[in-house]
């Protein structure tokens, strides 16, 4: 009888630990594939991967990203910076030329939609 109580307590503890720990490993809301428009108005996909890697199908771009406030900020190897920012119940894509601060007026902007 004593073994059963200890065993049940161990199982309950393991279940609680698994359930409470799973929330800390939830995927970042910005990770995934985003559909935006490039500076020419053409469709473009940006992939934000775990570990901070970013890539785009346009010009085989690569870079890094991190979450800052309510935005994912992407630093491309080209020197450009992109933000995908939560705004007005949706997401907005903004692109900034090399040397242009991402707090200023973007060179290009469009809606952003998470597709994967």
ABEGO torsion letter per residue (X at the ends): XAAAAAAAAAAAAAAAAAAAAAAAABBBAABEBBBBBBAAGBBBBBBBBBGGBBBBABGGBBBBBBBBEABBBBBBAAGBBBBBBBBGGBBBBBBBBBGBBAABBBABBBBBBBAX
